[in-house]
Amino acid sequence: MEIKKVGVAGTVESSDINIVIEPSDKKGIEIELQSTVMKQFGRQIKNLIEETLKSEGVESAVVRATDKGAIDFVIKARALTALYRAAEINEYTWEA
């Protein structure tokens, strides 16, 4: 999946995460994370964001995330929404 522009999803409210995804000239996914639970869950949050993007075929991106204690399904949903906005995708394949 090609990232064409900046995509943003989420808020900085409690139990949410704000994710900004941008195109990158470099190969790989670079993730900058600020989190209130960085010591406990920082690595897990970064891994979840990276796995979510890779599952959609992303090979390069810059991701800035500000986490306020979001749980996994919220992180994944915000990452996908920001990605689809960044890739200018308006049609979705929903899974049950």
A tleap script that builds the chain and sets N, CA, C and O, in Angstrom:
source leaprc.protein.ff14SB
mol = sequence {
  NMET GLU ILE LYS LYS VAL GLY VAL ALA GLY
  THR VAL GLU SER SER ASP ILE ASN ILE VAL
  ILE GLU PRO SER ASP LYS LYS GLY ILE GLU
  ILE GLU LEU GLN SER THR VAL MET LYS GLN
  PHE GLY ARG GLN ILE LYS ASN LEU ILE GLU
  GLU THR LEU LYS SER GLU GLY VAL GLU SER
  ALA VAL VAL ARG ALA THR ASP LYS GLY ALA
  ILE ASP PHE VAL ILE LYS ALA ARG ALA LEU
  THR ALA LEU TYR ARG ALA ALA GLU ILE ASN
  GLU TYR THR TRP GLU CALA
}
set mol.1.N position { 0.845 -1.173 0.000 }
set mol.1.CA position { 0.000 0.000 0.000 }
set mol.1.C position { 0.894 1.240 0.000 }
set mol.1.O position { 1.862 1.319 0.756 }
set mol.2.N position { 0.563 2.187 -0.840 }
set mol.2.CA position { 1.354 3.411 -0.967 }
set mol.2.C position { 0.760 4.526 -0.121 }
set mol.2.O position { -0.428 4.833 -0.219 }
set mol.3.N position { 1.588 5.117 0.697 }
set mol.3.CA position { 1.167 6.258 1.503 }
set mol.3.C position { 1.396 7.511 0.669 }
set mol.3.O position { 2.523 7.802 0.266 }
set mol.4.N position { 0.320 8.252 0.412 }
set mol.4.CA position { 0.374 9.399 -0.492 }
set mol.4.C position { 0.459 10.740 0.218 }
set mol.4.O position { 0.988 11.705 -0.333 }
set mol.5.N position { -0.062 10.804 1.442 }
set mol.5.CA position { -0.097 12.065 2.183 }
set mol.5.C position { -0.126 11.751 3.671 }
set mol.5.O position { -0.063 10.587 4.068 }
set mol.6.N position { -0.220 12.782 4.484 }
set mol.6.CA position { -0.306 12.592 5.930 }
set mol.6.C position { -1.714 12.127 6.288 }
set mol.6.O position { -2.704 12.692 5.823 }
set mol.7.N position { -1.787 11.094 7.117 }
set mol.7.CA position { -3.070 10.597 7.612 }
set mol.7.C position { -3.074 10.636 9.126 }
set mol.7.O position { -2.090 10.262 9.764 }
set mol.8.N position { -4.186 11.091 9.707 }
set mol.8.CA position { -4.290 11.245 11.157 }
set mol.8.C position { -5.552 10.563 11.654 }
set mol.8.O position { -6.592 10.601 10.996 }
set mol.9.N position { -5.452 9.935 12.827 }
set mol.9.CA position { -6.627 9.343 13.472 }
set mol.9.C position { -6.419 9.358 14.978 }
set mol.9.O position { -5.293 9.255 15.465 }
set mol.10.N position { -7.517 9.488 15.704 }
set mol.10.CA position { -7.471 9.410 17.158 }
set mol.10.C position { -7.379 10.760 17.830 }
set mol.10.O position { -7.324 11.807 17.184 }
set mol.11.N position { -7.364 10.701 19.165 }
set mol.11.CA position { -7.299 11.903 19.991 }
set mol.11.C position { -6.234 11.704 21.061 }
set mol.11.O position { -5.595 10.654 21.129 }
set mol.12.N position { -6.052 12.714 21.889 }
set mol.12.CA position { -5.154 12.584 23.030 }
set mol.12.C position { -5.954 12.544 24.333 }
set mol.12.O position { -5.468 12.940 25.392 }
set mol.13.N position { -7.184 12.060 24.229 }
set mol.13.CA position { -8.023 11.860 25.414 }
set mol.13.C position { -7.598 10.581 26.123 }
set mol.13.O position { -6.916 9.738 25.541 }
set mol.14.N position { -7.998 10.443 27.364 }
set mol.14.CA position { -7.694 9.245 28.136 }
set mol.14.C position { -8.220 7.996 27.431 }
set mol.14.O position { -9.323 8.011 26.885 }
set mol.15.N position { -7.451 6.934 27.439 }
set mol.15.CA position { -7.787 5.637 26.830 }
set mol.15.C position { -7.844 5.680 25.305 }
set mol.15.O position { -8.492 4.835 24.688 }
set mol.16.N position { -7.177 6.650 24.695 }
set mol.16.CA position { -7.138 6.748 23.232 }
set mol.16.C position { -5.689 6.916 22.792 }
set mol.16.O position { -4.784 7.036 23.618 }
set mol.17.N position { -5.488 6.922 21.488 }
set mol.17.CA position { -4.166 7.142 20.907 }
set mol.17.C position { -4.332 7.987 19.649 }
set mol.17.O position { -5.257 7.774 18.866 }
set mol.18.N position { -3.439 8.937 19.464 }
set mol.18.CA position { -3.413 9.752 18.256 }
set mol.18.C position { -2.274 9.232 17.394 }
set mol.18.O position { -1.129 9.158 17.841 }
set mol.19.N position { -2.593 8.872 16.154 }
set mol.19.CA position { -1.588 8.329 15.246 }
set mol.19.C position { -1.516 9.182 13.985 }
set mol.19.O position { -2.533 9.465 13.352 }
set mol.20.N position { -0.300 9.587 13.631 }
set mol.20.CA position { -0.033 10.353 12.416 }
set mol.20.C position { 0.896 9.502 11.554 }
set mol.20.O position { 1.964 9.091 12.005 }
set mol.21.N position { 0.487 9.240 10.320 }
set mol.21.CA position { 1.291 8.449 9.392 }
set mol.21.C position { 1.657 9.320 8.199 }
set mol.21.O position { 0.804 9.991 7.618 }
set mol.22.N position { 2.942 9.299 7.842 }
set mol.22.CA position { 3.444 10.101 6.729 }
set mol.22.C position { 4.250 9.227 5.773 }
set mol.22.O position { 4.770 8.183 6.168 }
set mol.23.N position { 4.352 9.655 4.518 }
set mol.23.CA position { 5.235 8.945 3.584 }
set mol.23.C position { 6.687 9.064 4.053 }
set mol.23.O position { 7.043 10.004 4.764 }
set mol.24.N position { 7.506 8.116 3.652 }
set mol.24.CA position { 8.926 8.144 3.995 }
set mol.24.C position { 9.765 7.824 2.768 }
set mol.24.O position { 9.378 7.010 1.929 }
set mol.25.N position { 10.918 8.476 2.675 }
set mol.25.CA position { 11.862 8.183 1.596 }
set mol.25.C position { 12.692 6.942 1.913 }
set mol.25.O position { 13.268 6.322 1.018 }
set mol.26.N position { 12.745 6.590 3.191 }
set mol.26.CA position { 13.549 5.455 3.637 }
set mol.26.C position { 12.730 4.173 3.627 }
set mol.26.O position { 11.509 4.201 3.777 }
set mol.27.N position { 13.410 3.060 3.450 }
set mol.27.CA position { 12.772 1.746 3.536 }
set mol.27.C position { 12.560 1.423 5.018 }
set mol.27.O position { 13.435 1.679 5.845 }
set mol.28.N position { 11.413 0.867 5.343 }
set mol.28.CA position { 11.123 0.484 6.718 }
set mol.28.C position { 10.097 1.400 7.359 }
set mol.28.O position { 9.766 2.463 6.835 }
set mol.29.N position { 9.608 0.964 8.495 }
set mol.29.CA position { 8.599 1.717 9.237 }
set mol.29.C position { 9.256 2.289 10.487 }
set mol.29.O position { 9.721 1.549 11.355 }
set mol.30.N position { 9.288 3.610 10.566 }
set mol.30.CA position { 9.879 4.313 11.707 }
set mol.30.C position { 8.747 4.768 12.625 }
set mol.30.O position { 7.832 5.464 12.184 }
set mol.31.N position { 8.803 4.378 13.894 }
set mol.31.CA position { 7.735 4.714 14.836 }
set mol.31.C position { 8.305 5.523 15.990 }
set mol.31.O position { 9.235 5.097 16.675 }
set mol.32.N position { 7.721 6.711 16.189 }
set mol.32.CA position { 8.059 7.563 17.329 }
set mol.32.C position { 6.855 7.529 18.265 }
set mol.32.O position { 5.761 7.948 17.887 }
set mol.33.N position { 7.052 7.033 19.479 }
set mol.33.CA position { 5.941 6.840 20.413 }
set mol.33.C position { 6.153 7.627 21.689 }
set mol.33.O position { 7.225 7.592 22.293 }
set mol.34.N position { 5.107 8.341 22.089 }
set mol.34.CA position { 5.038 8.952 23.414 }
set mol.34.C position { 3.846 8.304 24.095 }
set mol.34.O position { 2.755 8.247 23.528 }
set mol.35.N position { 4.057 7.811 25.323 }
set mol.35.CA position { 2.978 7.088 25.994 }
set mol.35.C position { 3.056 7.260 27.500 }
set mol.35.O position { 4.140 7.345 28.077 }
set mol.36.N position { 1.892 7.311 28.126 }
set mol.36.CA position { 1.827 7.363 29.583 }
set mol.36.C position { 2.183 6.013 30.188 }
set mol.36.O position { 2.454 5.924 31.386 }
set mol.37.N position { 2.184 4.971 29.378 }
set mol.37.CA position { 2.512 3.618 29.851 }
set mol.37.C position { 3.712 3.056 29.073 }
set mol.37.O position { 3.783 1.856 28.806 }
set mol.38.N position { 4.646 3.937 28.716 }
set mol.38.CA position { 5.786 3.546 27.880 }
set mol.38.C position { 6.593 2.402 28.496 }
set mol.38.O position { 6.930 1.446 27.798 }
set mol.39.N position { 6.903 2.484 29.768 }
set mol.39.CA position { 7.741 1.458 30.390 }
set mol.39.C position { 7.069 0.091 30.391 }
set mol.39.O position { 7.728 -0.927 30.180 }
set mol.40.N position { 5.767 0.065 30.627 }
set mol.40.CA position { 5.059 -1.211 30.691 }
set mol.40.C position { 4.719 -1.762 29.308 }
set mol.40.O position { 4.872 -2.960 29.069 }
set mol.41.N position { 4.262 -0.903 28.394 }
set mol.41.CA position { 3.684 -1.385 27.141 }
set mol.41.C position { 4.254 -0.758 25.875 }
set mol.41.O position { 3.735 -1.008 24.787 }
set mol.42.N position { 5.302 0.045 25.984 }
set mol.42.CA position { 5.849 0.745 24.819 }
set mol.42.C position { 6.222 -0.180 23.674 }
set mol.42.O position { 5.854 0.069 22.526 }
set mol.43.N position { 6.947 -1.242 23.979 }
set mol.43.CA position { 7.369 -2.186 22.936 }
set mol.43.C position { 6.159 -2.857 22.291 }
set mol.43.O position { 6.120 -3.022 21.072 }
set mol.44.N position { 5.171 -3.245 23.100 }
set mol.44.CA position { 3.969 -3.900 22.571 }
set mol.44.C position { 3.181 -2.956 21.663 }
set mol.44.O position { 2.682 -3.380 20.620 }
set mol.45.N position { 3.065 -1.697 22.042 }
set mol.45.CA position { 2.339 -0.718 21.227 }
set mol.45.C position { 3.041 -0.538 19.877 }
set mol.45.O position { 2.391 -0.553 18.831 }
set mol.46.N position { 4.356 -0.370 19.901 }
set mol.46.CA position { 5.114 -0.217 18.650 }
set mol.46.C position { 4.969 -1.447 17.764 }
set mol.46.O position { 4.762 -1.327 16.557 }
set mol.47.N position { 5.078 -2.629 18.363 }
set mol.47.CA position { 4.939 -3.868 17.588 }
set mol.47.C position { 3.562 -3.978 16.952 }
set mol.47.O position { 3.445 -4.382 15.795 }
set mol.48.N position { 2.513 -3.620 17.699 }
set mol.48.CA position { 1.151 -3.700 17.167 }
set mol.48.C position { 0.960 -2.740 15.996 }
set mol.48.O position { 0.356 -3.107 14.988 }
set mol.49.N position { 1.464 -1.527 16.118 }
set mol.49.CA position { 1.358 -0.560 15.020 }
set mol.49.C position { 2.105 -1.082 13.795 }
set mol.49.O position { 1.580 -1.045 12.682 }
set mol.50.N position { 3.328 -1.569 14.001 }
set mol.50.CA position { 4.127 -2.073 12.879 }
set mol.50.C position { 3.463 -3.282 12.218 }
set mol.50.O position { 3.392 -3.346 10.991 }
set mol.51.N position { 2.983 -4.228 13.002 }
set mol.51.CA position { 2.315 -5.417 12.455 }
set mol.51.C position { 1.066 -5.036 11.666 }
set mol.51.O position { 0.789 -5.614 10.615 }
set mol.52.N position { 0.316 -4.063 12.176 }
set mol.52.CA position { -0.904 -3.618 11.499 }
set mol.52.C position { -0.569 -3.021 10.137 }
set mol.52.O position { -1.230 -3.334 9.147 }
set mol.53.N position { 0.439 -2.174 10.077 }
set mol.53.CA position { 0.823 -1.557 8.804 }
set mol.53.C position { 1.372 -2.593 7.829 }
set mol.53.O position { 1.037 -2.574 6.645 }
set mol.54.N position { 2.209 -3.492 8.323 }
set mol.54.CA position { 2.775 -4.525 7.450 }
set mol.54.C position { 1.695 -5.459 6.910 }
set mol.54.O position { 1.798 -5.930 5.778 }
set mol.55.N position { 0.665 -5.732 7.703 }
set mol.55.CA position { -0.417 -6.609 7.238 }
set mol.55.C position { -1.193 -5.987 6.084 }
set mol.55.O position { -1.878 -6.691 5.342 }
set mol.56.N position { -1.087 -4.671 5.931 }
set mol.56.CA position { -1.742 -3.960 4.831 }
set mol.56.C position { -0.773 -3.690 3.683 }
set mol.56.O position { -1.126 -3.002 2.725 }
set mol.57.N position { 0.437 -4.222 3.770 }
set mol.57.CA position { 1.397 -4.088 2.681 }
set mol.57.C position { 2.267 -2.846 2.720 }
set mol.57.O position { 2.895 -2.504 1.718 }
set mol.58.N position { 2.318 -2.168 3.846 }
set mol.58.CA position { 3.152 -0.973 3.960 }
set mol.58.C position { 4.604 -1.397 4.137 }
set mol.58.O position { 4.919 -2.237 4.980 }
set mol.59.N position { 5.487 -0.804 3.330 }
set mol.59.CA position { 6.914 -1.111 3.417 }
set mol.59.C position { 7.724 0.037 3.998 }
set mol.59.O position { 8.798 -0.179 4.558 }
set mol.60.N position { 7.208 1.267 3.865 }
set mol.60.CA position { 7.920 2.414 4.430 }
set mol.60.C position { 6.918 3.459 4.898 }
set mol.60.O position { 5.927 3.746 4.226 }
set mol.61.N position { 7.206 4.022 6.073 }
set mol.61.CA position { 6.338 5.046 6.646 }
set mol.61.C position { 7.020 5.659 7.856 }
set mol.61.O position { 7.898 5.055 8.472 }
set mol.62.N position { 6.599 6.864 8.179 }
set mol.62.CA position { 6.978 7.499 9.434 }
set mol.62.C position { 5.698 7.604 10.250 }
set mol.62.O position { 4.695 8.137 9.778 }
set mol.63.N position { 5.738 7.093 11.472 }
set mol.63.CA position { 4.564 7.086 12.342 }
set mol.63.C position { 4.905 7.836 13.625 }
set mol.63.O position { 5.919 7.565 14.268 }
set mol.64.N position { 4.043 8.782 13.985 }
set mol.64.CA position { 4.147 9.454 15.277 }
set mol.64.C position { 2.886 9.121 16.058 }
set mol.64.O position { 1.775 9.381 15.597 }
set mol.65.N position { 3.060 8.548 17.236 }
set mol.65.CA position { 1.911 8.137 18.036 }
set mol.65.C position { 2.010 8.734 19.439 }
set mol.65.O position { 3.067 8.713 20.069 }
set mol.66.N position { 0.879 9.268 19.910 }
set mol.66.CA position { 0.779 9.779 21.275 }
set mol.66.C position { -0.309 8.979 21.967 }
set mol.66.O position { -1.495 9.134 21.673 }
set mol.67.N position { 0.106 8.125 22.887 }
set mol.67.CA position { -0.800 7.187 23.544 }
set mol.67.C position { -1.172 7.667 24.940 }
set mol.67.O position { -0.332 8.162 25.692 }
set mol.68.N position { -2.440 7.509 25.263 }
set mol.68.CA position { -2.946 7.844 26.595 }
set mol.68.C position { -3.613 6.631 27.234 }
set mol.68.O position { -4.637 6.756 27.906 }
set mol.69.N position { -3.024 5.458 27.018 }
set mol.69.CA position { -3.531 4.248 27.655 }
set mol.69.C position { -4.536 3.477 26.828 }
set mol.69.O position { -5.397 2.794 27.383 }
set mol.70.N position { -4.445 3.572 25.507 }
set mol.70.CA position { -5.381 2.856 24.626 }
set mol.70.C position { -5.127 1.352 24.687 }
set mol.70.O position { -3.992 0.908 24.860 }
set mol.71.N position { -6.201 0.578 24.542 }
set mol.71.CA position { -6.063 -0.874 24.495 }
set mol.71.C position { -5.854 -1.310 23.046 }
set mol.71.O position { -6.046 -0.530 22.112 }
set mol.72.N position { -5.455 -2.572 22.879 }
set mol.72.CA position { -4.997 -3.058 21.572 }
set mol.72.C position { -5.957 -2.791 20.419 }
set mol.72.O position { -5.529 -2.314 19.368 }
set mol.73.N position { -7.248 -3.087 20.589 }
set mol.73.CA position { -8.149 -2.918 19.443 }
set mol.73.C position { -8.312 -1.455 19.058 }
set mol.73.O position { -8.568 -1.150 17.893 }
set mol.74.N position { -8.167 -0.545 20.016 }
set mol.74.CA position { -8.226 0.888 19.707 }
set mol.74.C position { -6.973 1.295 18.923 }
set mol.74.O position { -7.059 2.044 17.950 }
set mol.75.N position { -5.820 0.798 19.350 }
set mol.75.CA position { -4.561 1.106 18.661 }
set mol.75.C position { -4.625 0.624 17.215 }
set mol.75.O position { -4.262 1.355 16.294 }
set mol.76.N position { -5.086 -0.606 17.021 }
set mol.76.CA position { -5.177 -1.163 15.667 }
set mol.76.C position { -6.165 -0.367 14.810 }
set mol.76.O position { -5.876 -0.069 13.651 }
set mol.77.N position { -7.318 -0.025 15.366 }
set mol.77.CA position { -8.325 0.735 14.616 }
set mol.77.C position { -7.797 2.110 14.219 }
set mol.77.O position { -8.010 2.557 13.092 }
set mol.78.N position { -7.113 2.780 15.138 }
set mol.78.CA position { -6.560 4.105 14.830 }
set mol.78.C position { -5.455 4.002 13.775 }
set mol.78.O position { -5.366 4.845 12.882 }
set mol.79.N position { -4.616 2.973 13.880 }
set mol.79.CA position { -3.546 2.794 12.891 }
set mol.79.C position { -4.129 2.555 11.502 }
set mol.79.O position { -3.663 3.139 10.525 }
set mol.80.N position { -5.145 1.699 11.410 }
set mol.80.CA position { -5.776 1.424 10.112 }
set mol.80.C position { -6.455 2.666 9.544 }
set mol.80.O position { -6.345 2.943 8.349 }
set mol.81.N position { -7.154 3.412 10.392 }
set mol.81.CA position { -7.841 4.619 9.927 }
set mol.81.C position { -6.839 5.648 9.411 }
set mol.81.O position { -7.032 6.217 8.337 }
set mol.82.N position { -5.776 5.887 10.167 }
set mol.82.CA position { -4.747 6.834 9.719 }
set mol.82.C position { -4.106 6.358 8.420 }
set mol.82.O position { -3.838 7.160 7.526 }
set mol.83.N position { -3.863 5.054 8.318 }
set mol.83.CA position { -3.264 4.494 7.106 }
set mol.83.C position { -4.175 4.676 5.900 }
set mol.83.O position { -3.721 5.125 4.848 }
set mol.84.N position { -5.448 4.338 6.035 }
set mol.84.CA position { -6.378 4.469 4.913 }
set mol.84.C position { -6.515 5.927 4.487 }
set mol.84.O position { -6.629 6.218 3.296 }
set mol.85.N position { -6.504 6.837 5.445 }
set mol.85.CA position { -6.553 8.259 5.100 }
set mol.85.C position { -5.278 8.680 4.370 }
set mol.85.O position { -5.337 9.432 3.397 }
set mol.86.N position { -4.131 8.198 4.837 }
set mol.86.CA position { -2.849 8.543 4.214 }
set mol.86.C position { -2.728 7.960 2.810 }
set mol.86.O position { -2.082 8.548 1.943 }
set mol.87.N position { -3.345 6.812 2.589 }
set mol.87.CA position { -3.296 6.158 1.272 }
set mol.87.C position { -4.464 6.575 0.380 }
set mol.87.O position { -4.574 6.121 -0.758 }
set mol.88.N position { -5.327 7.434 0.897 }
set mol.88.CA position { -6.515 7.922 0.181 }
set mol.88.C position { -7.414 6.775 -0.274 }
set mol.88.O position { -7.910 6.772 -1.401 }
set mol.89.N position { -7.618 5.806 0.609 }
set mol.89.CA position { -8.494 4.666 0.325 }
set mol.89.C position { -9.868 4.951 0.919 }
set mol.89.O position { -9.992 5.289 2.096 }
set mol.90.N position { -10.894 4.811 0.088 }
set mol.90.CA position { -12.264 5.070 0.527 }
set mol.90.C position { -13.139 3.829 0.521 }
set mol.90.O position { -14.299 3.890 0.928 }
set mol.91.N position { -12.603 2.705 0.065 }
set mol.91.CA position { -13.356 1.451 0.060 }
set mol.91.C position { -12.679 0.495 1.028 }
set mol.91.O position { -11.456 0.357 1.024 }
set mol.92.N position { -13.479 -0.161 1.855 }
set mol.92.CA position { -12.935 -0.994 2.919 }
set mol.92.C position { -13.446 -2.416 2.806 }
set mol.92.O position { -14.578 -2.654 2.384 }
set mol.93.N position { -12.589 -3.364 3.193 }
set mol.93.CA position { -12.980 -4.761 3.278 }
set mol.93.C position { -13.108 -5.094 4.756 }
set mol.93.O position { -12.109 -5.205 5.467 }
set mol.94.N position { -14.340 -5.252 5.211 }
set mol.94.CA position { -14.584 -5.523 6.629 }
set mol.94.C position { -14.551 -7.013 6.882 }
set mol.94.O position { -15.107 -7.798 6.113 }
set mol.95.N position { -13.898 -7.399 7.964 }
set mol.95.CA position { -13.831 -8.800 8.355 }
set mol.95.C position { -14.685 -9.018 9.590 }
set mol.95.O position { -14.803 -8.138 10.442 }
set mol.96.N position { -15.287 -10.212 9.677 }
set mol.96.CA position { -16.104 -10.531 10.854 }
set mol.96.C position { -15.258 -11.145 11.930 }
set mol.96.O position { -15.768 -11.482 12.999 }
savepdb mol mol.pdb
quit
